[in-house]
Amino acid sequence: MKSKIINILLLIILMLCTFYFLLKDQELDELWACILSADKMWLLAGLVCIILFICFESVIIHYIVNALAYSVKLIHCIKYSFIGFFFFAITPSSTGGQPAQMYFMKKDGISVSISSLVMMVVTVAYKAALLFIAFIMLIVENDFVMSHIKGLEFILVFGIVVNVFVIVALMLIIFKQSLAKRICGKCILFLGSHRLIKKPDERLRKLINSISKYDRGAAFLKSHMRMFVNIFLITLVQRMMYFLVTYAVYRSFDLSQGSGCSPFEIITLQLIITLAVDNLPWPGGMGVNEGIFMIFFTEIFTPAYVTAGLMLTRGFNYYFVILAGGIVTALAKFMKRKNTDIDANTGSLQ
């Protein structure tokens, strides 16, 4: 309970600080006029993109769970996705999403061993798709990217290095567990010998036990590579839906006339922002996300529209996710409590 209160306070403080620095030099009447001037059809397209982004994960969860002989309706998987993205958005380093999804899956009768396998596959595909799109876009749009991130190349390097590290770690855990255990053992013992961590033996034992739990996941992926390829392809489309939100907002201001930017250029810059903030230790990369957006997109959106563009983009890909996910989470808890009360009254508690 204490950690939840701290997370909520941290989120509120970050929001207030972000909005203060974003709006302190703005004429609010002009900003509001810019937002109202946006083409509503393109804004609707942006909203559709973020909803599809969330729902494509539902398709993946539905695909994997049903392949494991569980009969789960797609509507339940949509519920898991909205709940997951809600907790991703409000917890540091996005650590709360998957535990929340696993909790609600367990409530619906899906075992922890199955849900943890599903989450592992989703994570691997999610990170792999991000890096794949990054390498393709950086090859295709290299000159454009380098001209827009001068002096901030470290952001791109940081994002790629961290995500490559995560992918390599997951691949080792899945396909080379003995090597993963040896590497982890040496790292923890080294940190322990230099007194950088306490109780290294206990930490090592817990970590090895955690890695061993992925045995079933490793066996599943090795025997279902075709399924994983399909999941990877679905994830590619899912990722593109997220990046296209920024392009839809850009088009809503009719800024693409003449020498305007192409969808691939907008997507590539938004991709770099995502790479940079995906693993930051605070909710939604708040503050950093907005700061990088202002640097990357001021020239593209023009100074007159960049703040309005940021407000709408983040409104869709962050605040809408919190609002919709929060509503779905509240409804899921209410319905579960209501069903439990009904079952208790009939003498059959589920």
N, C-alpha and C positions, 0 to 999 in steps of 0.2 A: 504493500500500500504506500509506503514511504517513497519508494522508487518511482511509482506512478505520479505522485504529487510533484516530485522533483522534475520529472520529464515534462509535465504539464506547465509548470512554472518556467522551465527552460524554454519551452516552445513559445509561451506568451511573451517572454522577455525578448527572444530573438525576433518575433513578429513585430513588436513595438519598435525595436531598434532599427529593423530593416525599413519599416514604413517611415520612420522619422527621417533617416538619412536619404531615403528615396524621394520624399515629398517636401522636405524642408525648404528647398529653393524653387518649388513649383507653384505656378498660379493654378489653384485647384479648379477654378472655373474653366480655364483653357484646357486643362487636362481632361476634365469631364466632357467638354465639347468635342475633344479629339476622340474619346471613347465612343461617344454617341454617333460620331460621323462614320464609324466603321461599318462596312457592308455586312448586313445581318446574315446574308446567305453564307458568306465566307466564315463568319463566326460560328454559324450552325455547323459548317463543315469541320471546324476545329473541335467543337464539342463532340461531334460524331467520332472523330479520330481518337480522342482520349477515351471515349466509352469503348470503342473497338480495341484499343490498347489493353484495357482492363479485361475485356471479355475474351480476347485471344488467349490469355492465360487460362481462363476457364475451359476453353477447348482443349488445351494441353493437359490440364488436370483430369478432365473427363476422359480423354484418350488413354492416359496411363492407368488410371484407377480401373476403368472397365477392362483394360487388357490384363489386369491382375485378378480378374474374375469377380470384381465387385460391381454390382449394378447400382450406379449412382446417376441421378438425373442431372442434366446440364444446368438446370436452375440452381441446384445446390452448389455446383462448381462455380457458378457466377457469384454466389454468396461468398464462397471462400476467397475469390479473387478480390472482391470489393473490401472485404475485411482485411485481407493481407496488405493491400495497398494503403489502406487507412493507417494501419500500424507501422508500415514502412515509412510513411510520411511524418509520423509524430514521434518516432523513437530515434535515439542517436545511432548513427551508422546503419540505419534501416534494420536493426536487429530484431524488432518486435513482430515483424510481419509473418514470418514462417511459423514461429511458435503459436501465434494466434490462429493461423490457418489449421495447424495440426490439432489445436484444442477443439475447434469446431468440427473438424473431421471426426475426431474421437467421439464427440457428442452424437454424431450421426452414424456411429457404428463402424467407422474405418479405423483399424488398428494403428498404433503409433509406428509400428515397423513399416506399414504400407505408406503412411503419410510422410514419414521421414524419407523414404525412397523417392516418393513423388517430388518432394521439395528439393532433394539433391539433384534430380534430373532437370527440374525447372531451372535451378541455379546454374548448372553447367551450361545448359542451352542459352540461358539469358546472357551470361558473360561471354560465351563464345560468339554469339550473334553480334554483340556490341563490338567486339574486337574485329570480327570479319567485316562488318560495315565500315568500321574506322579505317582499316587498311585499304579497302576498295575506294572509299571516298577520298582518302588522302592521296592516293595515286592519281585519281581522276581530277581532283580539284586542288592539287598541290600548290600551284602558283597563287590561286585565289586565297587559300588558307594562309600561306606564308605572308601574304601582303596584309592580312587582317589581324594577325596575332604577333606582329613584331614586338619584341621585348617580353612576350608572354609565352614563349615556346616551352618554358618549363611546365606550364599548365598541361600542355599536350603530352609531354614526356612523362609527367607524374601520373596522369590518367592511364596511359598505356602500360607503364611499368607496373602499377598496382594491379590492374586487371589481368595482365599476363601472369603476375605472381599468383593471383587467386586461381586462375585457370590451371596453371602448372600444379599448384598444391592439390586441387581437386582431382586432377588426372592421376597424380601419384597415389592419392588415397584410394582411388577407384581401381587403378590397374597395377600399381606397384606398392602394395601396402607395406611390405617388408622394408623397402627403401624409405618410404615415408616415415615409418617408425624409427628407423636408424637416424635419419636426419633430425627428426623432432627430439629424439633422445640426446643427441650431441648438442643441439641448441639449448635445451633446457638445462643439461648438466653444465654447459659453459656459463650460462646465466647464473646458475646456482653457485658455481665455484667463485664467481666474482660478486656474489651477494646482491645480485640485481633482482632476484626473485626469492621468495621464502618457500620452504618445504619443496625443493625440486623433485625429490623422489615421489612425493604424493602427486604433484602436478603431472609428472611423467606417466605415472600409473593411470591417472584419469584420462590423459590424452590418448594413450595407447588403447584404452578401453573404448574411447569414443571412435577412434579410427576403425577398430575391429567391428563396430556396429554397421559399417558400410560394406561388409562382406556381401550381403544380399543385393545391395545396390550395384556393386561391381559385377556380380554374376548376371544380374538383370540386363545391364547395359551391354555386356559382352555377348549375350545371347539375343539381344534385340537391337542390333545396330541399325537395321532398316527403320525401326520405329524411332530411334533417336535422330536419324537423318530427317525424318518427317517432322519431328518436334522442332528440330533446328530450323527448318524452313518456315514453319509456322511462327517461330520466334523472330525470324528475320522480318516477317510482315508486321508482327506486333511492334517491334522496335521502330519500324518506319512510321507506323501510325503515331507514335509519340513525337517523333521529329517533325512530322508534317503539321503538327499543331502550330508551330512557329511560322511555317510557310503560310498556313491559312490566315493567321493574324496579319502577316505581312501583306497578303493579297487584299485583305479587308480594307486597307487604307489606300488601295489603288496606287501602290508605289512601284509596280512592276513595269510601268510604261517606259518606253525608250530603252535605256541601258540598265534596266532593273535586273535584280539577281534571279538566277534560275532556282528551281526547287532543290537541285543538288547542292548548290552553294549554301542556301539557307540551312538545309539538313546537315551539311558538314560542320558548320559553325555550332549548331545546336548539339551535335554529336560531341564536339570537343568539350562543351560545357558539361554534358552528361558524364563524360569520361573523368573530368576534373572533380566533380562533386559527388559521384556515385558512392565513394567510400569515406567521405568526410565524417568525423565523429560527432555530428550534430544534425538534428532533424531536417531532412530535405535540402541539406547544403545551404540553408537559409542565410542570406546575406552575401555569401560568396557567389551563389548562383546569380543573384540579381546584379552584383558588381561586374561579373564577367560578361553578362548579357549587355550591360550598358557600354562596356568597352568594345565588344565585338560588333554590336548592331547599331551603334549611333550613326555611323556613316550610311548604313544600309537603310535603316528606318528614317533617317534624317533626325536632327535634334528636335524638330517639332513633334515627331510622332514616337520617338524611341521609348519614352516613359509610358505612354499609353500602350505601346506594343508589349512592353514588359509586363504591365499590369494585366493585360488580357491573356498573354501567354502563360504567366504564372497562375492566373485565375483558373485557366483550364487544367494545366498539367500538375498543379499542386493543390490549390484551395478547393477546386471542385472535387478532387480526389478525396480530400479530407472530409468535405461536406457529405458527399454521396456515400463514402465508406463508413463515416460515422453513423449515418442514418441506417444503413444496412446492418452494421454491427449492433446498434440499439434494437432494431427489429428482431434480429436473430436471437439476442439474449431474451427479449420479451416473449417471443414465440416459444422458445425452449422452456422458459419458466412457466408459461401458461400451459403448455402441454404436460409438463411435469405435475402441475397442480391438478389437472384433469385426471391424469393417470393415478395420482395418489387418492383422489376422491373415489375412483372406481376400484381401488384396491390393487391396481396393477401399475406399480412404479417402474418406469423404464430407466 
